[in-house]
Amino acid sequence: MLKHIPSTPGKFKMEKSPYILNKSRWHWHSSIMKLTFWSFIFLGLIFIFFFRSPSSNPIPQDPSRRSLRTHNWGGPAWEKRVRSSARIRSRNGISVLVTGAAGFVGTHVSTALKRRGDGVLGLDNFNDYYDPSLKRARQALLDRTGVFVVEGDINDSTLLKKLFEVVPFTHVMHLAAQAGVRYAMENPSSYVHSNIAGLVSLLEACKSANPQPAIVWASSSSVYGLNSKVPFSEKDRTDQPASLYAATKKAGEEIAHTYNHIYGLSLTALRFFTVYGPWGRPDMAYFFFTRDILKGKTISIFEAANHGTVARDFTYIDDIAKGCLAALDTAEKSTGSGGKKKGPAQFRVYNLGNTSPVPVSDLVSILERLLKVDAKRNVMKLPQNGDVRFTHANISLAQRELGYKPSTDLQTGMKKFVRWYLSYYSGGNKAAG
Ligand SMILES: O=C(O)[C@H]1O[C@H](OP(=O)(O)OP(=O)(O)OC[C@H]2O[C@@H](n3ccc(=O)[nH]c3=O)[C@H](O)[C@@H]2O)[C@H](O)[C@@H](O)[C@@H]1O
């Protein structure tokens, strides 16, 4: 019956309408017309309310988006600082935007780049996933090295656009991410926000930049998930992630491929294997084991079924930083411009591990010796929280193509970490937790 209703109200006025003779039908149609009219008015008001109201774009309430709040950036003095930090000071140097610069790996990579004369600009949202005062201390360190860290989020496309307008970055070292395997069960949306939405936002800015930068970014050993073939090679399957964290990193690798394919962006993913060292992350086991052993608190050491070993291919930060620089130095230029691909671009994936896995219980023994304190050990079954039993990197590809050659064993690296830890936390900084 509805299909007989004329499509324009004017038609209702036509004398020849077959409906005009039927009074009750006419009333019915007249009511429908009124209803339609008032519905349009109502919808129009809703539209105006939502799209014109200043509260239509409120500060996001989702905790994973807290960092999008407007930060202080912009203005001539700010631009001058940005330019100066990103200025290349050596022959054949590069200018790099380092996202997550106040993070653990970000600080080390930024410092290493700056020291050899490259231009470096940091970007970090200083979120409180772990003690932000440690991030501030790293920022102060970077400041002393001449690296300015802009406070902002990779999801802030206006800020990213501005940064590329101010500096024609040759490279982006993308290290900003929501890290940590187990925390993904507590705050899943923060992983989607940073590792997926944030990555897309960054790649969008890179593809539109002129010139397009080459991008090197942090993937993770966790993408190997339930893969049981050892050592893990880049050719092994990565379609069985064991945690949402791993799934977002794997998704990142696929997203990167898309931007490489469509826009000609040069993209290199580095799969890091449990990176540790001075200025490390307090959410990682070696870090909070150290804190808890010193406090006399019991630590939980995971083991697999039937007392099976849980092991990690712990990799020292200096080795990782060297691998990052080698990846930047060997990255070819992106081929696109103005958001259009001009030809095929480089797409690479490398394992950066130590290729020498160590059981977690041995890590604890190393810490006991270095701290000269016996740990209170609570050995327990590996919880179903996304952790995998072991990791072990095959690094031959990185060795061949990047000249990557890790040289620090766990004993030596942990010694350096413990020395830093004791000096950092005896200097008035309080160990959280
Ligand atoms: O290699 C990687 O790609 C990942 O390395 C670490 O993840 P993970 O290796 O799980 O490092 P930790 O969280 O420090 O755990 C190290 C080992 O200690 C074990 N563990 C952890 C916590 C605990 O209370 N007890 C315990 O035995 C874990 O099962 C694991 O075998 C990082 O947290 C990730 O961000 C990174 O992506």
The ligand as an ORCA input file, in Angstrom:
! r2SCAN-3c Opt
* xyz 0 1
  O      59.571     -9.840     22.626
  C      58.617     -9.097     22.529
  O      58.222     -8.830     21.442
  C      57.929     -8.563     23.744
  O      58.812     -8.616     24.855
  C      58.218     -8.311     26.084
  O      57.268     -9.305     26.395
  P      57.761    -10.579     27.208
  O      58.792    -11.323     26.459
  O      56.553    -11.325     27.624
  O      58.534     -9.910     28.458
  P      58.154     -9.850     30.008
  O      56.780     -9.401     30.194
  O      59.230     -9.086     30.651
  O      58.242    -11.386     30.446
  C      59.472    -12.065     30.363
  C      59.299    -13.480     30.835
  O      59.000    -13.501     32.229
  C      57.851    -14.298     32.482
  N      57.176    -13.751     33.671
  C      56.537    -12.564     33.601
  C      55.927    -12.041     34.714
  C      55.957    -12.729     35.916
  O      55.390    -12.303     36.947
  N      56.606    -13.918     35.953
  C      57.230    -14.451     34.868
  O      57.812    -15.550     34.943
  C      57.044    -14.234     31.204
  O      56.229    -15.367     31.076
  C      58.154    -14.210     30.175
  O      58.552    -15.526     29.871
  C      57.553     -6.945     26.052
  O      56.814     -6.711     27.215
  C      56.676     -6.763     24.835
  O      56.235     -5.429     24.783
  C      57.492     -7.129     23.619
  O      56.826     -6.933     22.446
*
